[in-house]
Amino acid sequence: MTEMKRRSLLEGLKPAARDQGLVPSEDAVAAVAKRHGITAERSGEGAEHATTPPRRQRKILGRTQQFNVRLHPSTLEQIYAEANGRDIPIAQVIEEAIALLRPVN
């Protein structure tokens, strides 16, 4: 397989709003919040980390192929419920379901 050069999809984009001075400083945001009676205590890690649920640890299991498919919402809910309930990867749920479909010899 030959190496293909990727084209840059970011060429021609405008700089970030903060670089253009369009995003207010944290002091300005704090002043407006104080004026409106909004108070928030900051933890050492930051507010965004406090509300984010913990992510499951990824395990390297030799699965190298990606499989994208559109599913009915109820089917997707069942797959996620099984994976989360047993704390196993989604790929393992699909592999076990396929194993149940194989004929018994």
Secondary structure as UniProt FT lines:
FT   TURN            11..12
FT   TURN            17..21
FT   HELIX           26..35
FT   TURN            36..37
FT   HELIX           47..51
FT   HELIX           73..86
FT   HELIX           90..101
//
